[in-house]
């Protein structure tokens, strides 16, 4: 890793640790289906409580940020490219399941990272 790449990676690592507002429209779990050649995004709904925590709308329980959570996605979105997935979510789905602009920007970045990993055979871990 050269000096420029290292510096850029450090910027991204620092920004990945910032506090963010949770989207009342829900959240996505992104993964690759390499056999099908697809980027997959499971969308889950949530409610943001008065403490700013994401809560399962069915059980009323806080959704933990880490660890395994047993929930059923509302919608599974798939695409062969980041652009195809973004068009499906942001242009062809009504209502759009994302309500915050920073969340949509994050998803676009993640879909590009996932596409890169799919094309290059590298590991993809959602940020």
C-alpha positions in Angstrom: 0.0 0.0 0.0 1.6 3.3 -1.0 1.5 6.5 1.1 -1.4 8.0 -0.8 -3.5 4.9 -0.6 -2.7 4.6 3.1 -3.7 8.2 3.8 -7.0 7.8 1.9 -7.7 4.5 3.8 -7.1 6.3 7.1 -9.6 9.0 6.1 -12.3 6.4 5.3 -11.6 4.5 8.5 -12.0 7.6 10.6 -15.3 8.6 8.8 -16.6 5.0 9.3 -16.5 5.6 13.1 -18.6 8.8 13.1 -22.1 8.9 14.7 -24.9 8.8 12.2 -28.6 9.3 12.4 -30.7 6.2 11.8 -33.1 6.2 8.9 -36.7 5.9 9.9 -37.3 4.2 6.5 -35.2 1.2 7.7 -31.9 -0.4 7.1 -30.2 -2.7 4.6 -28.0 -5.8 4.9 -25.8 -6.0 1.8 -24.1 -9.2 0.6 -23.0 -10.9 -2.5 -24.6 -14.0 -4.2 -21.5 -15.0 -6.2 -23.1 -18.0 -7.8 -25.9 -15.8 -9.2 -23.5 -12.9 -9.9 -25.7 -10.5 -7.8 -25.4 -7.8 -5.2 -28.2 -8.4 -2.7 -29.7 -5.9 -0.3 -32.2 -7.0 2.3 -34.3 -4.1 3.5 -35.7 -4.2 7.0 -38.2 -1.7 8.5 -37.7 0.0 11.9 -39.0 2.7 14.1 -36.7 5.3 15.6 -37.6 5.8 19.3 -37.3 9.0 21.4 -33.7 7.9 22.4 -32.7 7.7 18.7 -32.5 3.9 18.7 -33.9 1.6 16.0 -36.7 -0.5 17.3 -38.4 -3.6 15.7 -41.9 -2.3 14.7 -43.4 -5.7 15.4 -41.8 -6.5 18.8 -40.9 -3.0 20.1 -37.5 -4.3 21.0 -34.3 -2.4 20.3 -32.4 -3.7 17.3 -28.7 -4.2 18.3 -26.1 -2.6 16.1 -23.8 -5.7 16.3 -24.5 -9.4 16.5 -27.0 -11.7 14.9 -30.6 -10.5 14.8 -33.5 -12.8 13.9 -35.7 -10.7 11.7 -37.4 -11.2 8.3 -36.6 -8.7 5.6 -39.4 -6.7 4.1 -37.9 -6.7 0.6 -34.9 -8.3 -1.1 -33.4 -6.1 -3.8 -30.9 -7.6 -6.2 -28.8 -6.2 -9.1 -25.8 -7.2 -11.2 -24.3 -3.7 -10.8 -24.4 -0.9 -8.3 -26.3 1.2 -10.8 -28.9 -1.5 -11.5 -29.5 -1.9 -7.7 -29.8 1.9 -7.2 -32.3 2.3 -10.0 -34.4 -0.6 -8.5 -34.4 0.9 -5.0 -34.5 4.7 -5.7 -36.4 4.9 -9.0 -38.6 1.9 -9.3 -39.8 1.4 -5.7 -42.6 3.5 -4.3 -42.5 4.6 -1.7 -38.7 4.8 -1.7 -37.5 2.8 1.4 -34.8 5.4 2.2 -35.8 8.7 3.8 -32.4 10.3 4.5 -30.0 11.6 1.8 -26.9 10.6 3.7 -28.3 7.0 3.9 -28.8 7.0 0.1 -25.3 8.2 -0.4 -24.0 5.5 2.0 -25.9 2.8 0.1 -24.5 4.0 -3.3 -21.0 3.8 -1.9 -21.6 0.4 -0.5 -23.1 -0.9 -3.7 -20.1 0.3 -5.6 -17.8 -1.5 -3.1 -19.9 -4.7 -3.4 -19.8 -4.5 -7.2 -16.0 -4.1 -7.1 -15.7 -7.2 -4.9 -18.1 -9.2 -7.1 -16.1 -8.4 -10.3 -12.7 -8.9 -8.7 -13.5 -11.9 -6.6 -12.4 -10.1 -3.4 -14.1 -10.2 0.0 -17.0 -7.8 0.6 -17.8 -6.7 4.2 -20.5 -4.0 4.6 -19.1 -0.9 6.4 
